[in-house]
């Protein structure tokens, strides 16, 4: 992060990226001195409520973040930046999105956790749009013009006031990651009660990880028998970019037991801050993340550690496990909504654990048409994952040729023509059987 003093002293001349967070209440005019080079501008965590009328002077600006500021209106001057690609105004107080503010060049728009009640029809002019994040607003409907965004792949509309899920949304040709929990139309299944385990029975050891919805720690469980090392996830309780922590917890429980899922032991009770939590089996240290989250450039697709390579056997094992997990989830009316390599743990033998239910949604299995479409939207996400796996394997193998054909079927632009997960699981089991024989 740079400082305002550095900017004012001319020390940042020629910079392509600028990040300032100093409780700014006005846009520093010195930023315009970087107009010939500046591509990334991050003004998050300030006290800004407007951008200057001549903001369009930043002709090379591609990425703008203004999260955690008191903006109440999405600035119209965004339309004046011809190369603007990514815009983030997360956790402001935005209630109004003027038609002009929707720059048609935008590929990734983040308005998570605001007060937006309506999107303008002009959103349909964003033909490059791949990623649209709207969780935690007050939307009562989506404009039908959004259906013109045929490149849209990821849509987050959880925790809004939507009365229904538009049918046209279920025919979007590239939509793969759709999260919609926490709306009035959503199914709210009752999760079975797990064993309630008192907080005092745990001794927290160290932090394992932190995500948008909660904190995971390793702990020792003193249950009166032999002490047991476990993982505990304590939910933060706030709306995340994906949805509501309560829905995540219910999805973890209702998903049930599966070799490809981390086993749930019980629920935390009597937490000192009255927070909800899950106790889970500790993941063996031999497991590691298959992928990394998308970059600015890849937008909706994961990136991978340089040099990572998988064998054909590993690829088939991973693909089969994920298909099997997805079959079980959708048989319970659960859409994971975040099927990615970065939510997948593997070991060197290809053993696989699939996790992170932060975006999970429940849907009615009785609505056959919509249920079928929702499953096949997630099938496209699976196709993207298969595509990634194939790109990490450099072996020539007949089974991988079959897998490539399944990938193509999963990514069919006609949603209804895609296979379901049960078919995919069966086909992959056949591939594995032939390889073993």
N, C-alpha and C positions, 0 to 999 in steps of 0.2 A: 504494500500500500504506500502511495506517495503522500505528500503533505501539501497543503495550500501554500505554505511558505516557499516550498521548492518551486511550485508553479509560478508564484509571483516573482521569484528571483530569476526566472528564465532557465532554471536548471533542467527543465523537462522538455526543452525544445527538441522537436523531431520525434516525440514519443508516439507510439501507435496505440498504447493502452494507458488508461488513467483511472485510478481508483482513489476516491476521496471520501472520507467519513469523519467529519469534524463538526457535527451539529450545524451544518450550513443551513441558513434560512433563505439565502438568495444564490442563484446560479452565478458562479464566479466567471466574470467576463474574460478573464485571462485564458479560459479554456479555448476561446476562439483563436488564440495564437497558435493552437495545434491543429487548426482546421485542415491544413494540407496533408497531415499524416494520421490523425486520430481515427482509429477503427473501433476501439472498444472503450466505452465509458461506463464506469460503475459509480453511481452516486447514492448507493444504498445506505440506510441508517443515518439519515440526516433529517432536517426539518423543512425540506422543500415542499412547496405546494403548487409550483408552476415552473414552466420552462420559458425562456425568453422568446419573443416573437420572431427573432432572427435565428432561431435554433438550426434552421436548415442550412446555415453556413457550414455546418459540419457535413460536407458533401461525401466524405469517405467513411462516415460512421456506419458500422455494420451491426454492432451489438450495444444495447443500452439497458442498464439495470438501474432501477430507481425503487427498489424494495424498501419497505419499512420507512416510508415518508408519509406526510399527511395530505397527499394529493386527494382531491375529491372528484376530479374530472380527468379522464385520460386526455393528455394534451393534444390539441389539434395539430400542433406544429410537428408532430411525428411524421405527418404526411409529406413534409418538406425535405426529408432525407431520402434521396433516391435509392441508396444501397442498404437501407435498414432491413436487417434480416431476422434479428432476435430482439424482442422487447419484453422486459420483465418489470411489472409493477405489483409484486406480491406484497400483501399485508400493508396496504394503504387504507384509505377510506373512500375509494372510488365508487360512486353511485351512478355516474353518468359516463357513457362511452359515446361521444359524438360521432356521427357518420364520418366526418373528415379525419378523425384521429386514427381510423383504421387504414394504415398504410398498406396498399395492395401488394407490396413486395414482401411483406412479412412471412416468414416461414415458421416461426416459433413465437407464440404469444402467451405470456404468463400473467394472469389476473387473479391468481389464487388469493383467497381470504380478503375479499373486499365487500362492497355492498351493491354490486351491479345487479340491477333488476331487469335490464333488457339489453340485448345486443342489437346493433343496427343491421339492417338488411345488407349494408355494404360489406359485411364480413364475407359475403359470397364472392366478392371480387378478389379475395386473397387466394388465387389459384395455386400459389406455391405452398400454402399452409400445410405443414406436416404435423405440427404439435400445438394443441390448444388446451391450456390449463385454466379451468374455471371453477375449481372446487371451492366451497366455502363462500358462496355469494347468495343472492336472493332471486336468481332467475326462475321465472314461472313457466317459461317456454323457450325453445330454441327457434331462431328464425329459419324458415325453410330454405332460405337462400344459402345457408351453410352447406346444403347438399351439393352446391356447385363447387365446393372445395374437394375435388376428386383425388387430391394427393394427401388428404388428411389420414394420418395413421394412428395418432395417439390423441385421445380426447378424455379429459377429466372434468366431469360435471357433478361429482359427489357433493353432498351437503348443500343442496340448493332447495328451491321450492317447486321443482318440476312435478306437474300433475300426471305426466305420462312420458314414456319414452317414444319419441317419434318413430313411426314405422320406416320412414325414408332413411333414418340413420342406420337401419339394419341392412341396407343394400349398398352402403358406401364401399367402393371397390377395394380400397387399400386400408380401411379401418382395421386395426389389429389389437390395440390396447385401449379398451373402453372401460372407464370406471364411473359408476352412477349411484353408489350406495348413499343412504341418508337423504333420500328424496321422498315426498309423500306417496309416490306410486310404488315404492320399493317394498318387496316382501321382507318381513322381519321374523324369521324363524326363531323359535325358542331353543336355545342351545341346552343340551343336557348338563346337569350339574356335575362338575368334577369334584374330586376330593378337595376340600377347603383346608389349606395348610397355614397355620399361624406364622406370621412374619418372624416372631421371636425364635422359631426353630431354625432360622437361617443365619449363617455368618457370612457376610459378603466378603469376597476375596479381592477381586479386581474387575475392572471394566473390560468387557469383551467387544463391545461395539455400541454405537448410538445411531439411530435412524430418525426419520421425521416423526414417527409415532411413539418411540419409546427408547429406553436404555436397557441393554442386556449386560448382565454381570454374571461372573462365576461365583458360586456360593457353596458352602458346605451345609448340607441338610442334616441336622442332628435330630433324627426322628425316633430316638429311643433305642434304635438298633445300632448297626454299624454306620458311622457317618458316611454320607454319600455326596460326591461332587455333582452339582447340577448347574443349569443355566436358568437365570430368572430374568424375564422381561417385564419391566414396569412401564406401563403406558402413561404417556404425558397427559392425555385427556383433551388435547386441543385438535382442531381440524388441521389435517396435513394437506399437502398438495395432492394426495391420492384419495383421502376420505376420512372416515371417522374411526378412531381406535377401537371403539366398541364393536364395530362391524368386523374389524380385523380379528379381535379376540374370538368372536362367535364363529368366524370362518375357520379359524385354527381348530376349534373344538369340533365343529360339525364335519370337518373334512375327514375325521376318523383316523384310524391307524393305517399306515402304509409303509413299506420298507423305504420308500423314497421321500418320506416326510419325517421331520424331527418328532420324536414321540413326546406327547404332552403328559406330564405327571399329575398336575393339579393346578388349582388357582390359589393365589395369595389372599389371605384374609388378615384383617387387623393391621394393615400397613399404616405407619405413623402419620402419613399425609392422606390417608384414606384413598389411595390410588389402587387401581386394578392391576393385576399382574398374573402371569402364567409361569409355572415351573416346568422346565423342559429337560429332557436328557441332554447331557453335555456332548457336543459334537466332538468326535475324536480329532486330535491335532493333525492327523494325516490329510484331512480335507482342506481344500482351498477353493477360492472363488474361481469359477470358470472364466468369467469375463469382468469387464469394467463398465460402468455406466456410460451412456452415450456422451460424446464430446459435442462442442458447439458445431463442428463440421458434420458429424454423422447424424446429429439431431435425434433420430428415433432408433438408431441402430447401435448396439454395443460396440465397444472397442476392446482389443485384447492385448495382453502383454506381448511385447515384441519377442519373437522367437518361440512362442508357444506352439507346440505341435502335438497332435493327437493321432493315435493309431486307429485303424479301421475298427478294431475291436472296441476301443474306448468310445468312439463315435456311436456305434450301434448300441452299446450298453446305455449310454447317456440318453440317446433318443428314445429307446424303449422304455426306460424308467420314467421319463417325463410324460410320454404318451400314456403310460399306465396310471400315473398320478392324475393326469388331466381327465382320464376316463372316470376315475373315482370321484373327482371333484364335481364334474358335470352331472354325474348320476345322482348327486346330492343337491343339484341346483346351485352350484357355486361356480362363479366365473372368477378366475384368479386375477385377471386384468393386468398383470405385470410379468408375463412369461418372458423372461430374459435370462441370458447367460450370467448376468451379474447377480441374479437371485438364485443361482445354481451352484452348489458345492460339489466337487468331485475329488476322488483320490486317484492315484496313479494307475489303478486297475479299472477305472471308469465307474466305480460305485458312485452313486449320485444321491444327493439330498436337495430337494427343491423347497424353497422357503419364501419368506416375506409376503404375508397376506395383507399388507397395508392398503392395497387397492381392491381387495376382494369384494364381490357383489353377490347377492342372492337373487335368483329369479324363479318364476313359477314354471315348473316342469309341465304343468297341465296345459299351458299355452303353447301347443306344439310348434306353431309356425315361428313365434318369437324365440322360443327356447332353442329351436334348431338353428336359427340365425345367430343367436348369441354364442352358441358353441362354435359355430363356423367362423365367427369373427376371431375368436381365440385360436382357432385352427390356423389362421393366417399368421398369428404371432409365432405359433409353433413352426410354421414354414420358414419364417425368418431365422428362428433358432437353428433349424436344420441347415439352412444356408450358411450360417456362421460356422457350424460344426464341420461341414464339408470343406469350407475354406481353410480350416485348421489341419486338415488331413491331406497328405500328399502321396498316399498309397493308391495303387490301382487295385480295385476290388469289385467283384460283381455285385456284392451286397450294397456297395455305395452307389452304384449305378441305379439300383432299385430305390435307394433312399433319395436320390436326386429326382426321380420321377414322382415320388411321394411329395417332396418339397414343392414341385411345380403344381401338383394337384392342390396342395394346401394354399397356394398363392393365386389360385384362379380368381380372376376379377369378378366372376359371377359367384356371389356368396353361397347361393343355394347349391352350386355344383361342387363345392368342396366336400371332402370326406369328413366323417365324424371321428372322434378320438378312439372309439372302440375299434373301428376299421383300421386305423393307423396302428394301434397297439397289436392287433392280430397280424397285420402284414409284417411288422417288425419282429414279432416273435417267430414268424416263419423264416425270416432272414437269419435270425440268430440260430435257429434249429439247423438250417442248411449249412451254416458256417461251422457248426460244431460237429456235423456228421462227416 
